[in-house]
Amino acid sequence: MDLEKHPSAPAPAPAAELRASDADRDRIAQILSDALAEGRLTSEEHSDRLDSLYALRTVGELDLLVRDLPVPGTAARQEHGYAAGPPRGPVGAPGGPVETLVAVCSSSTRKGRWRPGAHTRAVSVLGDITIDLTEAVFEQQLTEINVTCVLGNVEVLVPENVTLRGYGTGVLGNVEVHGEGSGEVDPHAPVVIVRGFALLGNIEARRKVGARLVDLARRLRKGAGEGVSGGPAR
């Protein structure tokens, strides 16, 4: 009989104690955005929770930010008499097509009156990319831009009255997201989140003073069938 004692494997950490991933933060950001559009959160509450989102470290801490909010789709099921279902579980990040901008030893610009999707990816290698949202027509409350920059430069411009948030990592490079500006944030305007990685490169996201976007969330609440007239106020 083998009486040798083998050390037991350490028990896995509870799910709530796991370090939060980018996908976890995307999931919470989407729930907060939906709550703002539906009037469940004020602009101040939404801003405070969004600021906390990128400072917290574990999945359990993130879930506390939305414990008083419904999972997307839950409220509609309850209104139609369906059971609420099991407690909140992981909700994937919103899907949909991803627009990709690539600049390799070149430049790429997206500006003017265009319709950005919920997700945009920008990759710059020894190149320059400009993503100008100041005249864009937003068709969703939350717009996410993922940037990878190697020995290049990427600039993101947004109207001065939107909510701009972001975070990133720079290795001998810079990632700067200027979420605070001189203009007053419109509580009904979209939320733009910039996530970046810069290796010997520079990523900057900022508000463009003088460019303002008309509200979006109020129109969305009136009905998806109505047209959205975006663009800066003249």
N, C-alpha and C positions, 0 to 999 in steps of 0.2 A: 504493500500500500504506500502510495506516495503521500508522505505527510508534510512535504515541503509547502510552505505557505507562499502563495503568490499575491502580490498587492492587487487589490480590486481596482478596476478602472474608475476614475472619478465620475460622479453622476453628472449628466449634462445640466447646464444652467437652465433655469426656467425661461420660457419664451419671453417673459416680460423683462428679464435681465440681459437679454442679448443686445449687443451693440446694434444701433439702428443703421440701416443701409440707405443708399440714395432712393431705392424703390420704396422703402418705408416712409421716407419723408415726402416723396411724390404722392403717395396714397393719402397721407394726412393733409397735405396742401390742397388736394382735390376736394376733400370733404369740407375743409374750411372755405374754399372758394364757392362751393355749392351753397353752403350755409349763408354766405354773404349775399349771393344772388337771390336766395329765397327769403331774405329778410330775417333770418334766424339770429344773425350776428350783426351788430353795428359795425361801422367802418373802424372805430377805435378798437373794439374787441377783436375784429379780424386782424388788424395790424399788430396788436399785442401778441396774439397767438402765433402769427406768422413769424414774428421776430424770435419768439421762444423756440419755434420749430427747428431752427438751425443752430441753436445753442444746446439743446438737449441731446443726450447720448444714447439712451436705451429705448427699446421698443415700448416698454411699459410707460416711460415718461411721455412718449409721443401720444400714446393712446389716451392719456389723461386729458390731452388738449381737446379731444373730440368725444369724450364720454357722454356729454349732454347733447350730442348731435346725431341724427340718423345716418345710417349707411345709405349712400345713393340708391334709390329704388325702394327703400323700406317704407318711407312715408306713403308713397303711392300705393303700395300693397295694403297698408293698413286702411287707407281711405276707401278701398274697394272691398273691404271685409275679409282680406286674407290674414292668416296668422302672421305675427311678426317674425316668426322663425327663430333660429338659435341666436345666442348672443353674438355680438359683432366679431367677425373673424377678419383675416387679411383680405383686403380689397386691392386688386391689381391697379396699376397706373392706367389712366385712360388710354385707349388705343387710337387707331387712326393713322393716316399716312404721315410720314416724316419727310419734310423738305430738307435737302442737304445742299449746303454751299461748300465748295472746295476751291482752295487757291494754293497751287503748288508752283512756287517761283512765279507767281502771277498775282492778279488782284480780282476780287469778286465783290459786287455791290448789289444789294437788294434795297430798293427805295421807291418812293412815289406811292401811288394809290394801289396797294396790293393787299391780298387777303392771306395773312400768315395763318398757318395751321396751329393746332395745339402744341405741336412739337417741331422744332427746327434744330438741325445739327449743322455746325460750322467747323470745318477742318482747315487749318492754315499751316502750311509747311513752307517756310521762306516766302510767305505771301502776305497779302493784306486783304482783309474782309471787312466790309461795312454793312451792318444790318440796321437800316433806318426805319423805325416804326412810327415816325411822327405823322405820316399821312396814311398809315395802314388802316384797313377796315377789319376790325376784330369781330369774329363771329363766335367767340367763346370767352368766358370770363377769365380763364387761366391759360397763359401762353408760356411755354417753357423753351428755353434756348440752351442747348448743350454745346460747349465750345472746347475744342482741342487746338492748341496753338503751339507750334514748334518753330522757333526762330522766326516768328512772324508777328503780325499785329492784327487784332480783331477789335472793332469798335461797335457797340450796340447803343443806339439812340432811341429814346422813348419820349412820348409827350410828357410835359411837366406835371400833368395832373393824374397820371396813373401811379399805381403802387409798384415800385421796383424793388425786388429783393434778389439776393444771390449769395453764392459762396463758391469757393474753389481753392485750388492748390497751385502754388507757383514754385518751380524748381529752377533757381537762378532766373526767375521771371516774376511777373506781377499779374495778379488778378484783382481788379478794383471794381466794385459795384457801389456806385454812389446813390444809395436809396433815398437819401434825404436831400431835398433841394429847396430853393426859395419859393417855388410855387406850392399852392395848396392842393393836396391830393383829393381827387373827386372820389367819394365813397362808392359811386356806381360805375366807375371806370374799371377797365381790366386790370389784372395783376400779371406782371411779367417777372418770371424767375429765370435768372441766368446762372448756370452752373458751368464752371470752367476749370481747365487744366492747362497751365502754361509752362513749357520747358524752354528756357532761354527766349521767351516771348512775352508779349504784353496783351492783356485782355482788359478792356475798360467798358463799363456799362454806365450810362448816365442819362439824366433828363435833359432835354433840349429846351432851354428857356424860350417862351413865346409860342411854342407848339402845344396846342391843347386839343384833347379828344372829347367829343360829346359823350354823354353817358351811354353805357351799354346794358348794365344789369337791369335797369328799370324797363327797357324795351323788351328784354328777355322775359321779364316777369309778366308782361302784357300778353305774351303769346309768341310761340316760335314762328308763327306764320307771318309776322310783321317784318317788314324790311328793316335793315340796319343801315343807317346813314352815318358812316364813320367819317374820320378825317378831322383835321383841326378846325376849331371854330374860327371863323374869319371876323 
